[in-house]
Amino acid sequence: MLGFIADQPEDRWSPCAPALFYLALVRGAVRREGGDPAARFLVERAEQEVIEARNL
């Protein structure tokens, strides 16, 4: 999902859409890890990988 967001032109998104997608990914990661809030770092790591792969 992060790659999809990064590949779309900014004018195709509402201002809050990327933040909502990010929060949904964080919530899913936290739930998958049994409620551990540190799971958000998994999403942040994945986000960083997308940014580096696309030289953003």
Rosetta blueprint (number, residue, H / E / L):
1 M L
2 L H
3 G H
4 F H
5 I H
6 A H
7 D H
8 Q L
9 P L
10 E H
11 D H
12 R H
13 W L
14 S L
15 P L
16 C L
17 A H
18 P H
19 A H
20 L H
21 F H
22 Y H
23 L H
24 A H
25 L H
26 V H
27 R H
28 G H
29 A H
30 V H
31 R H
32 R H
33 E L
34 G L
35 G L
36 D L
37 P H
38 A H
39 A H
40 R H
41 F H
42 L H
43 V H
44 E H
45 R H
46 A H
47 E H
48 Q H
49 E H
50 V H
51 I H
52 E H
53 A H
54 R L
55 N L
56 L L
